[in-house]
């Protein structure tokens, strides 16, 4: 509470909302202006900007560059902020006990794994020229489905009470099914 008070948290939240709104409105404003004709189906799991640009009846090179620069800036900026925050955490661990360091590094390790999966796939999708690859849909699954599915596991299975409840639940299920 001494480092992260409510006012600082609210400012960070507001900054995230404003940044997300500006990022989205720039892309929507650019895509809405394009003339569309022909097929109205995209080869993707969801309506993403790059597949929609493929449906336009005009040259979308400039729009693609702006979208890539916009997305790249957001992705790279967020990644750098996360790297800085983890660096601060790691530097502050020097003052902690061995047990405290072990716990913090265990938690940070799982977080960093998810960050790498998320930002690795986002980097592949949004920080490259406006081209499509056959792997795009599979990569999109990672940052839209896999990473959000990992978050509850990371945040709940780190909790001793949840671990004990899961052990009890699994123990009862194993005992119940073996008694049949």
N, C-alpha and C positions, 0 to 999 in steps of 0.2 A: 504493500500500500504506500510505502514511502517513495517508490520509484514510479509506480503506475497509479496515480490518483484518478478519480472519476473525470475531472476536467480534461486531463491528458488523453484518457481513453475516449471521451466524447469527441475531442478534436481529431484523433486518429480515425475514428469511425466516420466522421463527417468528411474528412479528406478522402477516405476510401470511396464513399458514396459519390462525391463530386467527381473524383477521378474516373470511376466506373461510368458515370453518366456522360462525361465529356468524351471518353473513349468510344462509347456506344453511339452517341449522337453524331460524331464525326463520320463513323462508318455508315450509319443509316442515311445520313444526308447525302453522302456520295453515291450510294447504291440506288436510292430512290430516284435520282435524276437520270439514270440510264434508261435507254429505250430497250424494251424486251420484246422478242418475237420468237416464234418457233416453239420448241418443246418447253414445257413448264415443269419438268421433273429434273431434279438434281441427283447425281450419283453420290449420295452421302447419307449418313444416318439422320442428320438434322440440318436445318437451314443455316449453314455457315457462309461467311462472306465470300470466300474464294470460289466455292462451287456456284454460288449465285452469279458471280461475275462471268462465269462461263456461259450463262444464258443470255447475256446482253448482245444486242445486234450491232455493237460498235466496238471500237478499239478501247480496251479497258486497261491499257498499260499504265497510264498515269494514276488511275484510281487504284490499281493493284499496288503500285509503288507507295502511294500514300497510306493505304490500308496496312501494308507490310511495315512501313516505318512507324505507324501509330501502334500497331500490335507489338512490334519489336521493342519500342520504347517502354511500353507498359510491362512487358515480360522481363526485359533486361533490368529495368528499374526495380521491379518487385524482387527479382532474384538478388540483386546487389544489396537491397535493404535486408533481406533475410540473411545473406552472408555476413553482413556487418553485425546483425543482432546475434548470430551464433558465435561470431568471433568475440564479441563482448562477453558472452556467457562463458566461453572457453577460457578467456583471460581471467575472468573473475573466479574460476574454479581453482586457481592456484592457491587461494587463501582457504579453501575448504579442506575438511578432513578427507581421508582416503575413502571412507564409506560414502560421504557426501559426493565426492567426485565420481565414484562408481555409479551411484544412482542417477546423477545428472547426465553423465555420459551415456548411460543406458537409455534414458529418455530421449536425449538429443539424437542418439544414433537412429532410433526408429523414426523420429521426425525428419531427419536429414534424408533418410531413404525415401520417404514419401515426397519430400521436396524435389529430390532428384528425378523421381519418376514423373512427377507433375510437370516440372519445368523442362525436363528433357523432351517430353512429348510436345509441350507447347512451343518450345524452341523449334522443333522439327516442323511443326505446322505453320507457325506464324512469323518466324524470323528468317524466311527464305523467299526467293522470288515467287511471283504469282504463277506457280506451276502446280499441277496435280500429279500425284503418284498413286500407284495402286495400293500402297501401304497407308494412305491417309486415313481410311476408315478404321483400320486397326489401331492406329496411333490415337485417333479420336476417342476410341473406347477407353484407353488408358487414362486420359485426363478428364473424361466425363463420367466414367463408371468405376474403374478400378481404384483410383485415388480416393474418391469420396467413400468407397466401401472400406478402405483401409483405415480411415480416420476413426471410426468408432472402435475398431479393434485396438488401435494404438492408445486411445485415450481411456478406454475402459479396462483393458487387460493389464494396464500398468497399476491399477488400483488393487490393493491386497484383498479388500472386501469382495470385489467382483471375482477375483481369482478363487477365493475360498468358496463362494457361492457356486461357481462353475464346477469346481471339484466335487462339491456335494451333489450337484445335479447330475453330473456324469457318473458319479459313484452309484447313485440311486438307480439310474437308467441301466447301468451295467448289471447291477444286482438283480433288478426287476426282470430284465430280459433273459438272464442266465437261469433264473428260477423256473422258467416256463417248461 
